[in-house]
Structure formats: structure tokens, C-alpha cells
Amino acid sequence: MFEIKAKDMRGRVGVLKTKHGNVKTPALMPVIHPRKQAVDVKKYGADIVITNAYLIYKDDELKQKAVDEGLHNLINFDGPVMTDSGSFQLSVYGDVEITNKEVIEFQELIGTDIGTSLDIPTAPFVDREKAESDLKITLERAREAVEFKKENDIEMLLNSVVQGSTFMDLRQKCASELSKLDADLYPIGAVVPLMESYHYKELVDVVMNSISNLPDNTARHLMGAGHPMIFALAVAMGCDLFDSAAYILYAEDDRLLSTRGTFKLENLQEMPCSCEVCSKYTPDDLRAMPKEKRRDLIAQHNLHVSFAELRLIRQAIYEGSLMELVEERCRAHPALLDAVRQLSNYSDDLEKYDPRSKKSAFFYTGPESLGRSEVLRHQQKLLEMPKKRDLVILPPTRKPYSKFISGKLGEFYIYGSEQEFDADNTDFMVLDVPFGLIPLEIDEVYPLSQSAAPKIRDKDSIDFISSFLSDFIENYEQVLIHSRVIKDLDIGLYNKSVENDEIRYKKDDVKKIKAIADYQFGVGAGEALFTGNINIEKSKKTGKIRHIYDGKVLIVNMRASDSYLVLSKEGAKRLHNAMPYPQNRVVVNKDSEPFALDGKSVFSKFVVECDENIRARDEVLIVNEEDKLLAYGKSLLSAVEINNFQSGQAIKTRKGMKK
């Protein structure tokens, strides 16, 4: 029903399957008024729309036509249609003339693809007693709707809406309870007042506390979110669907949407984009038109901007640059900048979903980039890596650093005990923005080399790196800090300066591949993989390591794009023999064993267990429940997603171990 095709952070490009066709997500569902629709939204990019079943139910003429001809004919849209249940009217007027069961039955009767139970939308910042009372009814009705659907063999997909106002524990409770019901989609409701009042920071809390308690194998819908300036942030948090009448409501008020905010026609001297409307007409042309014609043209512009932004977001997910887009978009308004900064409080959650390797480089766009998964993951890895007695900290040069650092290294300052320098007992690292420190042996691994930051450092990055450095160097007996590093950071962590011709970095390819293996697979992997008569083959064109053998037996290949190691059959055996269960493993059930042995891909429904540290695109070992190695390959999802999904591929198997 819902499958993930690409992912970045919690954002995903997915496919939502309905009886009237598939929808590529993230997607916008324009609101269609059953009596007032003037713009052909499908012509401008809509694959799915939403309309109000209660309005149709209350209008005798519309109701009869919907029953006789079907909902799709009524609104003249042949794609998937979602319907709301009347909850909006309930929140505005306090009551509706329909029961929960009746509205579910009616939505099925008129051919709705995705229906909604009659939840209670609770406004933000109400008192707790009100929020708890409303939530109790919402949960009761959600359970009733799911049971009613099952008892009556209703084919329509069903929404169960997450409520709880701005009480985070209630949002968590609601999402957790709804997850037990096995609904088809999970909208997050009653957030429009937050967006209308620019309470985007609170919106982040509401969305993250809801989504983190919802299953990953279903689509999530942020109700009422129709302004393109919010789409990227919402997608990064895991929202797949948006609905809004903003495109037409803003048009009726002569307002044009953009990713930078909203333009009033009366203030425009130039048209704001290059869509068909903006290219053909001037602001004066629009102002001179009859109201209805002008409204329709502005609505077309608003739809164009909205769908163009979603296409850009999907492309960013494919490339792995979604957070850069989020950081760019959130500079459109201070309240949005608050939101992206608030999102950094959920970095641990986001990291679980973020692939380790991506197609695009890591661009540092400002202090907000310091909270990205790539930075926090690298620093955690550094803490876990084995350490030698001493540490040498060097200033940055061209990337990859190890290629351009050689010979006499210059003047250093000593921190800690003063001992005779021993290169074999020393870790060499480069000070880096935003990663803090980069060991020279692993500096070509994504994203350490595939990254860029301004040469003029901002105070936040200096403070961030200084803080990390102060804690990290306590792991060493003696630290030699290059004079340029001392100057750049303005730190006083040293005893005295020293110039020693022996402080040189000597490249060692075997040390390099062992360090990469430890960084990628866990401490101990390097020694396990690279024993015997190690033979390293390099590219004649680039000089990069390509293949690593024991004699003539291939152990691993090194991927040119990110310098991660790709296992061979021998490499998989060595890694499996050395690393403790369940590290690097995906465990499949007995039904899947013969297929895995034959090298067939592994589907999520056959996975019994997996290492919680697995991320999308990781190299993994495929084993049975007795830890027998069956195959090896590349994960397509993160561990949390593999455990959630009951359909679709989890692992792209490279080769089975069947002889």
C-alpha cells in the first residue's frame, strides 16, 4: 500500500497505492469544493485531491449525484480522492449532523479512495482537561471506524488522525494508540492555527512527537499545510502528504504564493516566478482583469509554485541534499529559522533514518548544519574508534587532506604530558568544519572529503569545534596542536611550543583500509578483514584504492564515490566470523533461507531481526536465526524501517553463499 523508493533524513520519496492509481509522495492534495471548483488542478500537477464528504452529505442534490454517479464524477477528477469527515465543521460550529459510523459508511458508498473517521480537532494551547477529553473521543471513534471497516469489508483506505493539541505527551499517546489499530494512513491534525500564527517551532514539536510514535510503513499527512515555504521542513520530519485550499483562497485575496512567503498583487512591480502566468502577464495586466479571471490565473500560479517545490524536494531526497534545502527555505522567515533550530533537538531520532552515504556533497550553510546527522554520527564514531597514545592535530589543507599533507609539519604546542614523539603510537587528525576532527586514514570516506564549508568561520562553528576538541583530547596522554589551529580557535590548551622535525605524517595504505573498516563496520573489522598477504590495487587514473586482495582472493572493493568498502564473498565470511552477533546482520526466517542462499533479494516481511545500527545503503550480512551466513548485500532501508515494513525490498542481495 505504501513503499519507499528513496530517502534522506526522515524524508522519503514513496508510492501510495490506491484503487484509482498510485501517488508519488511527497504530494499535495488540493482541496476541491464540490460546488465551487474553477481550476483544473490535475492539469497543473495534482495526482490526488481532497474534498469534504460532510458537505456533500448535507447537500441533498450533491449527495444524490455522488451516490448515483460516484464521487469522482461529482468533482470531475479521475485520480485518487481523499475525503474529510466533517471534523473541520465540528471544530468551527461545535457539532455536525452525522455519526462516526454514518460518515464512514457514506464515504465508502460514494467511492472515496481514502476516508477519515470523525475525530475531534483540538486547537493549540487549550487547557489540558479539554485536550484529554477530546482525545478520548478521537481514540474511541478511531477504534470504532477501524472495527466498522473490518466488520463490513470496506475496501476504502482509512485515515486515523493524531490529535492532542500542544501537549506532547498526548500527541505521543494518541499516535501510539492509533498505531495499534493498523489504519492505512495517519494524518496529523489541528496544526493550521500553529501555521497561521507562525508558531513553527511548536509545529516541529507536534509533528516530531506524533511521527516518532507512528509506524514507518504508512503515509503521514500534515493536515492543512498548503504553503510551499513549509513543505521542505515538513518532509524532512517525515510528512508525505499535504492538503490545502490555500492555492484558491489566497488567489481570491489577490495573494501569490512563493517559497519565500506571500506576495500581495497590489505591491507587485514584477511577477515573482517563471511559470506560465508570470511569464505571460504583468502585475498591471492582472490588476486590470475581472476578479474571477484574475483569481483563476493566480490560483494557477499558486499551484505551479507548490508542485514545483515538491518536485524539487523529491529531487533533493534522491540526491541526499534535503537538509540543505530545509536550511535554505527556513531562512525565508525568522519563525521558520526557529523551527529548523528546534528540529536539532530531535537529531538522534533523525539519524536513525539518514543514510550514511549520499550522492551529493555535504554543504555547510550555517550554524544549523552543525546539528545534522552526518556531523553527530561522525563525532560519535570518533569516540568509539581505537586510540593511540598521542594525538597530532593539523590545520586543514585541500581535500582529501591525506593527499596534501607531507614532510615537515611545522610548529606545534604541547598539551598533556611531554613524551618522546613516536609516529607509530600517534593519531594524526585534521581540524575541520563542521566535523571537528578527521583522522587522515579515513578522510576520503563520505562525507568527510565530500564536503565544503566557508573559509571564514562563524562563531558558532568555532565554539562547537572548540567544545568537542576540549573533551576529545582528554583521551590522549600527549596532544600536539599545530600553531595555526591554536590561532584559528584562540584556545589555550597547551604547555609550550615545540618545533620537531620528527613530527611527520607517513602514509600507510594498510593502516588506511583497516581504519576505514573499523569506521564502517565497527572496531575490530579492520584486523578481521585484512589478514594474510594483503595486496592493494589502485586506479591507474586517480591513484585511489580500488580492490583489496589476500594474495589473489578478493576481500573487498572500495567504492570510488565515497570510499566505503564493498564486501566480496571472502570479505563477508571474514566479517561474519569476527564481528559479534547481531552486528552488521539482517536475520531472515526459515522461509527466506533458500532464496537468500541463491542470491535473491530479501523482503522486509521475511526479516526477523536486524542490527539497530544499520542504515540505508549499508553493507550487511544476511544470516538465519542460528547466525549461519546465507548471503551479503546492501540495505535499502534503515533498521527501524526494516522492522516496520511488511512489504517491499529490505536488502538488495549481492550474492548468496550457496556453493
ZAMARGU-4260 file (C-alpha; in steps of 0.2 Angstrom, whole numbers, plus 5000, padded with zeros to 4 digits):
<rodrens>
0) 5000/5000/5000 | 5015/5012/5004 | 5033/5009/4998 | 5048/5019/5000 | 5058/5022/4984
5) 5072/5035/4990 | 5075/5043/5007 | 5085/5056/5016 | 5083/5061/5034 | 5065/5056/5038
10) 5060/5062/5021 | 5055/5049/5008 | 5050/5048/4990 | 5037/5034/4991 | 5022/5027/4982
15) 5005/5027/4989 | 4994/5014/4981 | 4975/5016/4979 | 4961/5009/4969 | 4961/5024/4957
20) 4980/5024/4954 | 4997/5027/4963 | 5003/5043/4970 | 5021/5048/4971 | 5025/5056/4988
25) 5028/5069/4995 | 5012/5075/4987 | 5000/5090/4988 | 4981/5086/4988 | 4972/5102/4983
30) 4956/5105/4991 | 4941/5103/4979 | 4925/5111/4984 | 4911/5100/4977 | 4901/5116/4971
35) 4914/5129/4968 | 4929/5121/4959 | 4935/5133/4945 | 4953/5127/4941 | 4958/5110/4934
40) 4970/5105/4947 | 4975/5089/4938 | 4981/5100/4923 | 4993/5109/4934 | 5001/5093/4943
45) 4988/5086/4955 | 4989/5067/4956 | 4977/5066/4971 | 4964/5078/4979 | 4954/5080/4994
50) 4936/5085/4997 | 4923/5086/5011 | 4912/5071/5012 | 4901/5080/5025 | 4897/5095/5014
55) 4891/5083/5001 | 4881/5073/5014 | 4872/5089/5019 | 4868/5095/5002 | 4853/5084/4995
60) 4857/5087/4977 | 4876/5084/4979 | 4873/5069/4990 | 4861/5061/4977 | 4873/5064/4962
65) 4888/5057/4972 | 4878/5041/4977 | 4871/5039/4959 | 4887/5043/4949 | 4901/5042/4961
70) 4912/5055/4970 | 4925/5055/4956 | 4911/5061/4943 | 4904/5073/4955 | 4921/5083/4957
75) 4927/5078/4939 | 4943/5070/4945 | 4948/5053/4939 | 4963/5050/4951 | 4963/5046/4969
80) 4952/5056/4981 | 4953/5058/5000 | 4938/5065/5009 | 4937/5073/5026 | 4923/5068/5038
85) 4917/5085/5044 | 4929/5087/5058 | 4933/5105/5052 | 4915/5109/5053 | 4914/5101/5070
90) 4929/5112/5076 | 4921/5128/5069 | 4902/5125/5073 | 4904/5113/5088 | 4893/5100/5081
95) 4889/5090/5065 | 4873/5081/5060 | 4881/5064/5056 | 4889/5050/5067 | 4906/5042/5065
100) 4899/5026/5058 | 4887/5035/5046 | 4901/5046/5039 | 4912/5030/5036 | 4898/5021/5028
105) 4894/5036/5017 | 4912/5039/5011 | 4913/5021/5006 | 4896/5022/4997 | 4901/5037/4986
110) 4918/5028/4981 | 4931/5038/4991 | 4948/5031/4990 | 4954/5037/5007 | 4941/5041/5020
115) 4943/5049/5038 | 4935/5045/5054 | 4926/5059/5064 | 4940/5065/5075 | 4939/5080/5087
120) 4952/5093/5081 | 4958/5101/5097 | 4966/5118/5095 | 4983/5123/5101 | 4986/5130/5118
125) 4969/5124/5126 | 4968/5118/5144 | 4974/5100/5147 | 4957/5095/5153 | 4949/5100/5136
130) 4963/5091/5126 | 4962/5075/5136 | 4943/5074/5134 | 4944/5077/5116 | 4957/5065/5114
135) 4947/5051/5122 | 4933/5054/5110 | 4945/5054/5095 | 4953/5037/5100 | 4936/5029/5103
140) 4930/5035/5086 | 4946/5029/5078 | 4944/5012/5085 | 4926/5011/5080 | 4930/5016/5062
145) 4943/5003/5060 | 4932/4989/5068 | 4917/4995/5057 | 4928/4994/5041 | 4933/4976/5045
150) 4916/4970/5050 | 4908/4977/5034 | 4923/4973/5022 | 4925/4991/5017 | 4939/4992/5004
155) 4941/5011/5006 | 4958/5016/5014 | 4956/5024/5031 | 4964/5039/5040 | 4966/5039/5059
160) 4970/5057/5064 | 4983/5061/5078 | 4977/5074/5090 | 4982/5080/5107 | 4984/5099/5105
165) 5001/5106/5110 | 5003/5093/5124 | 5017/5082/5118 | 5013/5068/5129 | 4996/5067/5122
170) 5002/5068/5104 | 5013/5053/5109 | 4999/5044/5117 | 4987/5047/5103 | 5000/5041/5089
175) 5005/5026/5099 | 4987/5020/5102 | 4982/5023/5084 | 4997/5013/5078 | 4989/4998/5087
180) 4974/4999/5076 | 4983/4996/5059 | 4975/5010/5050 | 4980/5014/5032 | 4986/5032/5034
185) 4990/5044/5049 | 4986/5062/5047 | 4992/5075/5060 | 4978/5086/5064 | 4974/5103/5071
190) 4990/5111/5066 | 4983/5125/5055 | 4982/5138/5069 | 5000/5135/5073 | 5005/5139/5055
195) 4993/5153/5053 | 5001/5161/5069 | 5019/5157/5063 | 5021/5145/5078 | 5033/5134/5068
200) 5044/5130/5082 | 5029/5122/5091 | 5024/5114/5075 | 5040/5105/5075 | 5037/5098/5092
205) 5019/5092/5087 | 5025/5084/5071 | 5040/5075/5078 | 5031/5069/5094 | 5017/5062/5083
210) 5028/5054/5069 | 5041/5046/5081 | 5027/5036/5088 | 5019/5031/5071 | 5024/5016/5060
215) 5035/5019/5046 | 5026/5008/5034 | 5012/5020/5031 | 5010/5038/5024 | 5009/5053/5035
220) 4998/5068/5031 | 5001/5085/5038 | 4983/5092/5038 | 4980/5110/5031 | 4998/5113/5026
225) 4997/5121/5009 | 5010/5134/5009 | 5026/5129/4999 | 5038/5138/5012 | 5034/5124/5024
230) 5035/5109/5013 | 5054/5105/5014 | 5054/5106/5033 | 5038/5095/5035 | 5045/5082/5023
235) 5062/5081/5032 | 5051/5077/5048 | 5043/5063/5039 | 5027/5070/5031 | 5021/5063/5015
240) 5005/5071/5011 | 4999/5089/5012 | 4982/5096/5009 | 4976/5114/5007 | 4964/5126/4999
245) 4977/5140/5001 | 4980/5140/4982 | 4962/5146/4979 | 4959/5156/4995 | 4975/5166/4993
250) 4970/5169/4975 | 4953/5176/4980 | 4963/5188/4991 | 4975/5193/4976 | 4990/5184/4985
255) 5003/5174/4976 | 5012/5160/4985 | 5031/5158/4984 | 5044/5148/4994 | 5050/5165/5002
260) 5032/5169/5008 | 5017/5178/5000 | 5016/5192/4988 | 5001/5204/4988 | 4997/5209/4970
265) 4994/5227/4975 | 5013/5228/4980 | 5020/5219/4965 | 5030/5228/4952 | 5037/5212/4944
270) 5030/5194/4943 | 5038/5183/4956 | 5042/5167/4946 | 5044/5160/4928 | 5028/5150/4927
275) 5016/5152/4913 | 5006/5165/4922 | 5021/5175/4927 | 5029/5174/4910 | 5013/5180/4901
280) 5006/5193/4912 | 5012/5208/4921 | 5005/5214/4938 | 4996/5228/4929 | 4988/5215/4917
285) 4982/5205/4932 | 4976/5221/4941 | 4966/5226/4926 | 4957/5210/4924 | 4939/5205/4930
290) 4940/5197/4948 | 4936/5179/4943 | 4949/5178/4928 | 4962/5186/4939 | 4958/5173/4953
295) 4960/5158/4942 | 4976/5164/4935 | 4984/5167/4952 | 4977/5150/4958 | 4987/5143/4943
300) 5002/5152/4949 | 5000/5145/4966 | 4998/5128/4961 | 5013/5129/4949 | 5024/5135/4964
305) 5018/5122/4975 | 5020/5107/4964 | 5037/5114/4958 | 5043/5114/4976 | 5038/5096/4979
310) 5047/5091/4963 | 5062/5100/4970 | 5060/5091/4987 | 5059/5074/4979 | 5075/5078/4969
315) 5084/5083/4985 | 5079/5067/4993 | 5086/5057/4978 | 5102/5067/4979 | 5103/5067/4998
320) 5103/5086/5000 | 5086/5088/5008 | 5093/5097/5024 | 5102/5110/5014 | 5086/5114/5005
325) 5077/5115/5023 | 5091/5126/5029 | 5089/5137/5014 | 5070/5138/5015 | 5069/5141/5033
330) 5079/5157/5031 | 5064/5165/5022 | 5057/5169/5039 | 5064/5171/5057 | 5050/5159/5064
335) 5055/5146/5051 | 5073/5148/5057 | 5067/5144/5075 | 5059/5129/5068 | 5074/5121/5060
340) 5084/5125/5075 | 5071/5117/5086 | 5072/5102/5074 | 5090/5099/5080 | 5083/5093/5097
345) 5077/5078/5088 | 5094/5074/5080 | 5096/5057/5087 | 5079/5052/5080 | 5083/5059/5063
350) 5100/5050/5062 | 5091/5033/5063 | 5084/5036/5046 | 5098/5045/5037 | 5109/5036/5025
355) 5127/5036/5028 | 5132/5039/5010 | 5123/5051/4998 | 5125/5056/4980 | 5128/5075/4984
360) 5141/5083/4994 | 5139/5090/5012 | 5137/5109/5011 | 5139/5119/5027 | 5126/5133/5026
365) 5127/5140/5043 | 5126/5135/5062 | 5111/5124/5059 | 5122/5112/5049 | 5131/5108/5065
370) 5116/5098/5070 | 5115/5087/5055 | 5116/5068/5057 | 5132/5067/5047 | 5141/5078/5060
375) 5134/5070/5075 | 5137/5052/5068 | 5155/5056/5064 | 5159/5063/5081 | 5151/5048/5089
380) 5161/5036/5078 | 5177/5046/5083 | 5174/5042/5101 | 5171/5024/5098 | 5187/5022/5087
385) 5203/5014/5095 | 5215/5027/5100 | 5234/5028/5101 | 5245/5036/5115 | 5247/5053/5107
390) 5237/5064/5095 | 5243/5077/5082 | 5230/5090/5077 | 5234/5098/5060 | 5226/5113/5051
395) 5215/5110/5036 | 5223/5110/5018 | 5215/5104/5002 | 5204/5089/5002 | 5207/5075/5003
400) 5219/5080/5017 | 5229/5065/5017 | 5234/5068/4999 | 5241/5086/5003 | 5249/5083/5020
405) 5268/5078/5020 | 5285/5082/5025 | 5289/5094/5040 | 5273/5099/5048 | 5279/5115/5057
410) 5277/5122/5074 | 5266/5114/5087 | 5260/5117/5105 | 5260/5103/5118 | 5245/5098/5129
415) 5247/5085/5142 | 5262/5075/5147 | 5278/5079/5137 | 5285/5062/5130 | 5296/5057/5115
420) 5287/5058/5099 | 5283/5041/5092 | 5274/5042/5075 | 5268/5023/5076 | 5260/5027/5093
425) 5251/5043/5086 | 5234/5048/5078 | 5235/5061/5065 | 5219/5071/5063 | 5214/5087/5054
430) 5204/5101/5062 | 5188/5103/5051 | 5172/5112/5050 | 5159/5105/5053 | 5166/5088/5058
435) 5178/5094/5072 | 5192/5081/5069 | 5195/5070/5054 | 5208/5056/5055 | 5219/5056/5040
440) 5217/5037/5037 | 5198/5039/5034 | 5197/5057/5027 | 5191/5050/5010 | 5176/5042/5017
445) 5159/5051/5014 | 5155/5064/5019 | 5172/5069/5026 | 5180/5073/5010 | 5164/5076/5000
450) 5160/5092/5010 | 5163/5111/5009 | 5162/5125/5022 | 5166/5143/5020 | 5184/5148/5024
455) 5178/5162/5035 | 5171/5153/5050 | 5156/5159/5060 | 5157/5160/5079 | 5145/5145/5082
460) 5156/5133/5072 | 5172/5139/5081 | 5163/5136/5098 | 5156/5120/5093 | 5173/5113/5087
465) 5182/5120/5102 | 5170/5112/5114 | 5172/5095/5105 | 5191/5097/5105 | 5192/5101/5123
470) 5183/5085/5128 | 5191/5074/5115 | 5209/5077/5118 | 5207/5071/5136 | 5208/5053/5128
475) 5226/5055/5125 | 5242/5057/5135 | 5250/5070/5124 | 5242/5081/5111 | 5252/5091/5098
480) 5242/5105/5092 | 5248/5115/5076 | 5251/5133/5079 | 5238/5138/5065 | 5225/5128/5075
485) 5229/5137/5091 | 5227/5154/5082 | 5211/5149/5072 | 5202/5143/5088 | 5210/5155/5100
490) 5212/5141/5113 | 5225/5140/5127 | 5226/5121/5129 | 5245/5119/5129 | 5260/5119/5139
495) 5274/5126/5127 | 5278/5127/5109 | 5290/5115/5100 | 5297/5113/5083 | 5302/5095/5080
500) 5307/5088/5063 | 5302/5071/5068 | 5283/5076/5068 | 5279/5070/5051 | 5264/5060/5044
505) 5269/5044/5034 | 5255/5037/5023 | 5251/5018/5026 | 5238/5010/5015 | 5236/4995/5026
510) 5233/5006/5041 | 5221/5016/5030 | 5210/5002/5025 | 5209/4995/5042 | 5204/5011/5049
515) 5190/5013/5036 | 5184/4995/5040 | 5183/5000/5059 | 5174/5016/5055 | 5162/5007/5043
520) 5159/4990/5052 | 5164/4993/5070 | 5180/4991/5079 | 5189/4975/5075 | 5183/4974/5057
525) 5200/4980/5050 | 5210/4967/5058 | 5197/4953/5054 | 5196/4958/5036 | 5214/4962/5031
530) 5225/4947/5037 | 5236/4937/5026 | 5246/4943/5011 | 5237/4959/5008 | 5238/4966/4990
535) 5231/4983/4986 | 5226/4988/4969 | 5224/5006/4964 | 5216/5015/4950 | 5230/5020/4937
540) 5220/5036/4933 | 5216/5043/4950 | 5228/5033/4962 | 5213/5028/4973 | 5212/5011/4981
545) 5200/5000/4971 | 5202/4982/4976 | 5210/4973/4991 | 5216/4955/4990 | 5223/4942/5001
550) 5235/4935/4988 | 5224/4933/4973 | 5207/4931/4983 | 5197/4947/4983 | 5192/4953/5000
555) 5183/4970/4997 | 5181/4983/4983 | 5182/5002/4988 | 5169/5012/4980 | 5176/5027/4971
560) 5162/5039/4975 | 5163/5038/4994 | 5177/5026/4999 | 5166/5014/5008 | 5171/4996/5007
565) 5160/4984/4997 | 5161/4966/5003 | 5166/4951/4992 | 5161/4933/4997 | 5178/4931/5006
570) 5175/4948/5015 | 5158/4943/5020 | 5164/4927/5028 | 5179/4936/5037 | 5167/4949/5044
575) 5154/4937/5049 | 5167/4926/5058 | 5175/4941/5068 | 5160/4953/5072 | 5148/4948/5086
580) 5130/4944/5083 | 5120/4954/5078 | 5132/4967/5072 | 5131/4971/5053 | 5117/4957/5052
585) 5100/4955/5045 | 5092/4939/5051 | 5079/4931/5040 | 5066/4917/5044 | 5067/4900/5038
590) 5055/4903/5023 | 5068/4915/5016 | 5084/4905/5019 | 5084/4896/5002 | 5081/4912/4992
595) 5094/4921/5001 | 5107/4907/4998 | 5103/4908/4980 | 5106/4927/4980 | 5088/4933/4979
600) 5084/4950/4987 | 5077/4950/5005 | 5060/4957/5008 | 5055/4966/5024 | 5042/4953/5029
605) 5055/4939/5030 | 5066/4949/5042 | 5066/4943/5060 | 5079/4954/5067 | 5092/4966/5062
610) 5107/4976/5069 | 5099/4993/5075 | 5114/5002/5068 | 5110/4998/5050 | 5106/5012/5039
615) 5100/5013/5021 | 5114/5009/5009 | 5125/5000/5022 | 5134/4984/5018 | 5126/4970/5028
620) 5127/4951/5031 | 5111/4941/5029 | 5110/4926/5041 | 5097/4914/5048 | 5091/4913/5066
625) 5106/4902/5070 | 5118/4915/5063 | 5123/4905/5048 | 5129/4916/5034 | 5117/4915/5020
630) 5122/4930/5009 | 5128/4948/5009 | 5122/4964/5001 | 5116/4982/5003 | 5102/4988/5014
635) 5089/4998/5006 | 5081/5004/5022 | 5086/5008/5040 | 5084/4996/5054 | 5069/5004/5061
640) 5061/5004/5044 | 5065/4986/5040 | 5057/4981/5056 | 5041/4991/5052 | 5038/4986/5034
645) 5029/4970/5029 | 5031/4973/5010 | 5044/4979/4998 | 5063/4975/4997 | 5074/4977/5013
650) 5090/4971/5006 | 5097/4971/4988 | 5107/4954/4989 | 5124/4955/4980 | 5127/4936/4981
655) 5122/4921/4991 | 5133/4909/4999 | 5127/4893/4991 | 5141/4884/4983
</rodrens>
